[in-house]
């Protein structure tokens, strides 16, 4: 018999997945910046990507915290 998953289970899984992948990507940005040394436009782009991933991970964390404290609005 297959186990049933609620919408909340899917939301939590999705947020954790988003957070995980954003943090995983952030691990490699220092190497990318190092590789782009001397190409300031590329360095700036990579730093923006890192910042966006960090922001995404933080927002996912905040949403997960809200869910664990009673849920998010469904609007």
matplotlib code that plots the C-alpha trace (Angstrom):
import matplotlib.pyplot as plt

x = [0.0, 1.4, 1.7, -0.2, 1.4, -0.3, 0.1, 2.0, 4.5, 5.1, 5.6, 8.1, 10.0, 10.0, 11.3, 14.0, 15.0, 15.2, 17.2, 19.6, 20.3, 20.8, 23.3, 25.0, 25.5, 27.0, 29.7, 31.4, 31.1, 34.5, 36.1, 34.2, 35.4, 38.9, 38.7, 37.3, 40.2, 40.9, 37.4, 35.6, 32.3, 32.3, 33.3, 30.4, 28.0, 29.1, 28.9, 25.4, 24.5, 26.0, 24.0, 20.8, 21.3, 22.1, 18.9, 16.9, 18.2, 17.4, 13.9, 13.3, 14.5, 12.1, 9.2, 10.0, 10.2, 6.7, 5.3, 6.7, 5.1, 1.6, 1.6, 1.5, -1.6, -2.9, -3.4]
y = [0.0, 3.4, 5.9, 9.1, 12.5, 15.7, 19.0, 20.2, 17.3, 18.3, 22.0, 21.1, 18.8, 21.4, 24.1, 21.9, 20.9, 24.6, 25.4, 22.5, 23.2, 26.9, 26.1, 23.5, 26.0, 28.5, 26.0, 26.3, 30.1, 30.9, 28.5, 30.1, 33.6, 32.4, 31.0, 34.3, 36.3, 39.2, 39.2, 41.6, 41.4, 37.6, 37.9, 40.3, 38.0, 35.0, 37.1, 38.1, 34.4, 33.6, 36.4, 35.3, 31.7, 32.8, 34.9, 32.0, 29.7, 32.2, 32.7, 29.0, 28.7, 31.4, 29.8, 26.4, 28.1, 29.6, 26.2, 24.6, 27.4, 26.8, 27.1, 29.6, 31.3, 29.6, 32.8]
z = [0.0, -1.0, 1.7, 1.3, 1.4, 2.3, 0.5, 3.6, 3.2, -0.4, 0.5, 3.2, 0.8, -1.9, 0.4, 1.8, -1.7, -2.7, 0.4, -0.1, -3.8, -3.1, -0.3, -2.4, -5.2, -2.8, -1.9, -5.3, -5.9, -4.3, -6.8, -9.7, -8.5, -8.3, -11.8, -13.1, -11.7, -14.0, -15.5, -13.2, -15.1, -14.6, -11.0, -10.4, -12.1, -10.0, -6.8, -7.7, -8.2, -4.8, -3.2, -4.8, -3.7, -0.2, -0.2, -1.6, 1.1, 3.8, 2.5, 2.3, 5.9, 7.1, 5.3, 6.8, 10.2, 9.6, 8.6, 11.7, 13.8, 12.6, 8.8, 6.0, 4.6, 1.6, -0.4]

ax = plt.figure().add_subplot(projection="3d")
ax.plot(x, y, z, "-o")
ax.set_aspect("equal")
plt.show()
